[in-house]
Amino acid sequence: MKQSTKKFEVDLDILKKYDRPGPRYTSYPTAPHFHRGFGPQEFYQEIVESNQQPDAPDLSLYFHLPFCRSLCYYCGCNVIITHNPDRIAEYLEYLKKEIQMVSRLLNPSRKVVQLHWGGGTPTYLSPEQIRDLFLFIRDHFNFAPDAEISIEIDPRGLDDQHLPTLRELGFNRVSFGVQDFNPRVQEVVNRIQPEELTREVVRRSRELGFESINIDLIYGLPYQTVDSYRETVDKIIDISPDRLAVFNYAHVPWLKKHQRVIPESALPDAGEKLAILKMVIERLTANGYVYIGMDHFAKPEDELAQALKDHTLYRNFQGYTTRAGAEVYAMGITAISQLYRVYAQNVKTTREYYQMLDAGQIPTVVGYRLNEDDLIRRYVITELMCNSRVIKSEVEARFGIDFDAYFKESLEALGEFIEDGLLSLLPDRIQIHQAGRLVIRNIAMAFDRYLKEDQKKQQPLYSRTV
């Protein structure tokens, strides 16, 4: 990849100033506002109404496969550690029940433009189980010819047939978890993964013709330093994935009890952690990667980078995407569906999941129906986070409001960001500057009407913003 002159300069003082808890805004309102007053019947009604639209939206499907062989101590995902193959087989049978139930409710003409398997470790399934489940899904939904079909992969558990099977079935995007190559870090977080293994699975993926390869990293893990993590980043640059996600480790032992085994004294302090982030952004952008936003980077020719340039980027529970407008139907425990006006989350335990499916119910346990104000604010927050701007006339035309009057309080809250040179408030728009993109969560918080209530909670609901 040729060197880029567009290195992203990072102001450490700005990062330090705005480093505070705040939502990631994969949804608005955020998940803590989902409630039990929204259940299976309410979700069923929304699906029916969605299908009655004359031009019903395309579909984005997500399947949660929660099983792992062992627990990574940093993990914040909803996972089940098991070595019992019967337990996995039982879950897959119930997942098929949910697939049948949901697919029957959807108009068969609606096309799937995106599919993602997450976890957990989806490749903990055998190649035979992967084939069986994927073909079952294809039998129940109508896929667009150019559908984006992706899966999260743990390189440590692959056999010789996993990658060829995935490619043969039509998966075209793979995402490999790496986090850090440093042996000491790997040992303390209980995830030993040799560098050579990662290089080999990426090489094989390229040979098999996967269209896009993503690698996930995490900064802020125990024993990481700027120098040690620079070594990992330089190795990743050499491996040259199409996309990179560099996540901020959220140490929340009051929510994730297993994180208590991580020695807090080994965690980089706030200053070191922000210095690591500065190094990562500057190193990747100096080596040709485009900073997409939040934690995401992509090569200039990647469709994410193109969407950023064209102002057509979108964001949902799977992160940044180019498939704006598609409704997300998510299946499996804890999975969150997103229709235009609602969020619906499935139950969190397999016991409840099986009980509800046996009773013929969609396994929704909590959800949220957006009111008109929520829809307006979600649109503005999405524009900020995806396109680094808000065109006032577009919001006014879409929702029939006077932008400056409606958001008077929010616009006043932007004063500090203007003083710090992070954004401009122009007559026709809000324009985020390059430095402001690094604290975009903080800027978006000015438009969140629920945040004051959230901040009164005893324990923080959200991870730190940078």
Protein Blocks (a to p, Z undefined) as FASTA:
>chain_A
ZZdfkbccddfklmmmmgccddeklaccdfklgcfkbcfklmmmmmmmmmmpmbacdddd
ddddfbdfbdcfkbcbdcdddfbfklmmmmmmmmmmmmmmmmmmpcfkbccfbdcddedj
fklpcfklmmmmmmmmmmmpccdfklccdddddfklpcfklmmmmmmnopabdcddfkpa
cfklmmmnopacdfklmmmmmmmmmmnopabdcddddehiehiafklmmmmmmmmmmnop
abdcdddddddfklmmmlmmpcfklpccfklmmmmmmmmmmmmmmnopacfbhjbccdfk
lmklmmmmnopaccdfkopafkghiacddedehiacddfkbccdddfbfklmmmmmmnop
afbfbdcdddfklmmmmmmmmmmmmnopacfklmmmmnopafklmmmmmmmmmmmmmmno
paccdfkbccddfklmmmmmmmmmmmmmklmmmmmpmbafbdcfZZ
